[in-house]
Amino acid sequence: MDFLKLSVFLFILSQPAYAQFALNNLDLKLKNPPTGNYTITQKEDGEIKKIVQFNDDGKIIFEYRETEIPTIFQWKEPHRFIYAFEYDSNGRIIKKYDFNSNAGLSIYTYEYGMNPSKKTSFEQKYIDKEEVAKNSNAYAFISKFKNFKQLKDSELVATINQSSKEKGFTEKLNSNGLPIEREEYSDIYKDTIVTSIQYHLNGKELFRRVISKNSGEVRKEIMVQYRANSEFKDITNFKNGNQSTSYKFAKALNAKSKSFVEYAENKGFLTIRSYIYKDDYLDRVSVFQSKFEGELIVPITKRTMKTAEISYKYNDDGLLEKETMRNYRNGKKESRKYKYNIETSN
């Protein structure tokens, strides 16, 4: 779980139990994908929710999706995202289109160098002629793009490609292509930071440290320990040289299946999320809560309070057909159904 995902996870854990699920968040993957370029379109009640286009190598080149929005925003259009990718002959991403209907439109390019092996990112942004109100979902019009060619050949992309390139992060990579050092400007810290990462021989991350490039002050440390079928993660934040906050996470794996349980401690409470797989497909996710009594990995028993659950049903192609959400605190239940269209091109 990287830094961004951890930040999102911490936010989710702070929400009411029923809000702890990201709805319609499963990847669209076919049991038996066709050869060549193909596209999967997902609809709910006749409205498009996702479009995913794959190239001849089975890599995603275009993804469009819509998500839930907080009612406080009162937007007239759904929150929309587009992610599109271009690859080099080695299968590495060299360009990423990152369009967010609320936050803005960016194109990232990635350059790879040698001696030492490194990766550098550059960002180009769409600049509005007039100031756009914050949280106005001003770019909802990106819903007009339905495939990669339409996006790439658009006037919008041509405009962004003419904007100036701003350097983003620079990574030094090890022999396995994994970053061992990353330098970038952080909006969170309002500072240029350097992140160093250490790995086990098997490629699993062991330790991560974030420091200020200018002052050398430690901003964050993440330590990971692995035991039999489990892993533990300690996250410590620092301010002015002193520890400010800390979080503990753990993950227990089922040795016989893909099922696992995640544990997160925060302010004396333990949140438990159980992921159950059947036939390599996620069957359900259950959320439990209890008091933290010093042990992160604890058994789930009949006495453990279940707060929420989501269950999944798939069609014959292996695509999500129905998801059902339950809130055990207030008895609320909601179901969503999806239909698909699969197009192939030679």
N, C-alpha and C positions, 0 to 999 in steps of 0.2 A: 504494500500500500504506500504510494508516494505521498509527498507533502501535500499536494492539492487534494488528493482523495481523503487524506487524514483530516484536513480542514473541513471538507464537506461532511465527513463522517461525524466530526465533533458537533457540527451544526445540527445534523439530523438527530443525534442523541439528545439534544436539548429540546426537541419538539415533542408535542403530545404523541402518545403511542400510535394513533392512527396515521399520523403524518410521517411516520418513520419509514414509509415505503415510497420508492420512486416508481410510479405506475408506468407500465408499458416500457420497462427498461431492459428487456431481454434482447440480445442480439438476434437478428434474423439470419438463421443458418439452415440450409436445406439438408435433409438426410442424404439425398443423392443429387448433388448439384450437377447441372448440365455442363458440357464442355463449351468453352467460349464465353463471350460477354453475355451477362444476363442481369435482369433487374427484377427486384421484388417490391411490389407496392402493397402496403397495408392500409386498410380502411376500417373505420368504426362508424356505424350508422351511415355509410355512404360517403363519409368525409375522409380524405387522405390524412393519415397520421405519420406514416414513414414511407420513404422511398430509399432503397439501397441498391446501388449499381456496382457490379463486380466486373473486373477485367478478365482476360483470358487465363491469367494465373490465379484466379480466385481471390485477388486482393480487392478491397473496397476502393473505388475511385470516386464515388459520390454517395452522400448520405444526407437526406432531408428528414427532419422530424419535428413534431409539435409536442409541447409539454404543458402540464398544468401551470397555472399562474395564481398567485395569491389574489383573493378577491379585492383586497384593498387597492390594487392598482386600477381596477375598472377599465382594463383595456378592451377595445372593440375587436381586436384580433388576437389569436393565440400567440404564445411565445414560440418562436420558430428558430431552428438551427440548420445550418448547412456545413458539413465537413466534406471536403474533397481533397484528393491526393494525387500527386504525380510521383513516379518512382524511376530510379535509374536501373541500369542493367543488372545491378547486384541486388535489386529488390529494396533498396533503401529509399526512404521518403526524401524527395528533393524539393517538393513544394506542397504546402498545405493551405487550403482555403478555409478560413475560420469565420463564418458569418453568423452573428447573433442578432436577432431582430430587435433586441433591446440595447445591448452593450456596444454594438458597432461591427464593422466589417474590416477584416484584416487578411492579408496574404503573407504567409511565412515562406521563406526559401531557406534551404539548408545546404551548406557547403562542407565537403569532407576533405581533410588534408592528411598528410603523412609526416612522420618524423618530428614530433610524436603524432600518433593518430589523433585527429581532433574533428570536432563537428561545430560549426558556427551557424547561428541563425540570424536572419534579417527579417524585419517586419515592414510592410507597407500598409497604410491605412486609408480608408475612404474618408475624405475630408468634406464635411458639409459646407455649403456656401453660407448657410445661416445656422445659428446656434440651435441645437436640438435639446429639448427639455429632458432632464434626467428621468429615467424610468417611464418613458412615453411609448416604448415599443415602436420607435420611429421607422424601423426597417422591416416591418412585417411584409413588405412587398417582395421579399426574397422568396415567397411561396410560388412565384411565377417560374422559378427554375425547377425543372423536373428531371434533368439529366446532366451529365458532366459536360457534354459538348455545348449545350445551351448556356451553361454557366461560363465556360471558358471563353466562348465567342461573344459574350455579352459586352455592351458598352460600359457596364458597371465595372467589370474586371479590367477592361482596357483603361479606364480612368484610374483605377487603383495602381495598375502597373506603371503609370506615368508619375506616380508620387515618389517622394524621396524614400530611400531605404534607411531604416534605422537599425543599427546593430543590436541584437538581443543578447543571447547567451553564447558562451564559448565553452565547449566541453573537451577535456582530454579523455581519450578512450583507452581501455586496456585491449589486450589481444583478442578478447571475445566481443569487442564492440560495446562494452559497458562503460558508462561514464565513471571516472574515478575523481574528477574535479570539474566543477561547473562554476563559472563566473557570470554574474548577471546583476542588473539593477533590480531591486525589489521594491515594489510599491508598498508592501507591508511594513518594511523597515525604513523606507525612504533613504536607502543606502545601497551602495554596491556591495554585494555579498559573494563570498566564495564558499562553495559546498564541497567538502571532501568526503569520499565514500570508500569504504573498505568491504571486500567480499570474502566469503569462504571459497575454498578451492572449487566447490561445486557451483559457484556463481551466485549463491544466495547472499543477500546484503547482511552485513554484520554491524556496521557502525556508520553513522552519518553526522558530520559536524558542520554547522553554518556559522561563519565568522564574518565580521565587518572587514572589508579590505582596507579601509582607511585607518581604523583604530585598532584592529586586531582583536576586538572584543567578541567573545563567543555569544551567539544569538540563540542557538538551538542545538541540542544533541539528541540523536535517536539511536538507541542501542537495541539490538535484536539478538535473542538467544534461541537456540533450537534444541529441543529435546525429543524424545521418542514420540513421533506423530503429533508434535505440538511446537508452537513458537510463541515467544514473548517479546513484546515491544514496549520500551520505556521512552517516553518523549518528555524532554525537559526544556523549558523556555527560560532564557536569562534576560535580565534587564539591569544595566549598570553593574555588570559583573556578578550579580546575585540571582539565584534561582527565583523565578516569578511564578510559574505554573508548571505542573507536571501531569501527565496522563499515562495510564497503563492499559495495554491491550494484550490480548492473547488469542490464539487460534488453535483449536484441537481438531485434528484430522481423523477421519474414519479410514483405517488402513485398508478396508475391503471395498470401499466405494469412494465417490467424489464428495460425499457428504462431509460437512464440517460445522463447527460451532465457533462463533466469535464472541469474545468477552471484552467489555470496556468499562473501566472504573472511572467515575467522575463524581467528586464531592460526596464521597461516602456511599454511593450507590453503584450497583453492578447491573449493566445492561447486557443481556445475552441474546444473541441472534443465531438461531439454528437453521442451517441450510440442508434440506433433504433432497437427494437426487434419486431418481429411478430411471434405469436404462439410459444413463448419461444425460438425462434432462432434469433441470431443477423442478422439483415437484411442489415444494412449499418452503416458505420462510416464516418462522415463528419468533416472536419477540417476547422475552421474559425480563422481569426486573426483580431485584432483591437488594438487601443491604450488603455492602461490601464488608467482609469480616476477615480480610487479610489474604484470602486465596482467590486468585483470578479464575482458575479453571475449577469449576464446581459441577457436580452432577445435577441434571435437570430431573426433578422429581414431581410428584403430584402436588407437592406443597409449594413449588415454585410458581409465582404468579405470572400467568400468561397475559400479556397486554394487547397483543395484536398478531394477526397472521394473514398471509397472502398465499393462495394456492393457484397452481397453473394447470391448464389443460392444453394439449397440442393436437394439431391435425395430422393427417397421414404423412405430410411432407416434413413434419418436425417443426412447424411454425406455431407460435403462440395463438391459440384459438379463443381461450377464455381465461380471465384472471378474476379471482374472488377475494375481496378484502374484508376482514372482520376486525372490529374493535371490541375487545372483551370488556372494556371499562364501561362503555355506554350501550353496547349491544348493536351498534351500527354495522350494517353489511351492505356491500356494493359489489356488483359484477360488471365486467366489461367484455364484450365479444368483438373479435376481429376477423376480417375476411381478406383474402389475398389474390393478387394477380401476378403471375410470373411470365415475363417476356424474355425470349432468347433472341440473339442475333448472331449470325455467322460472318 
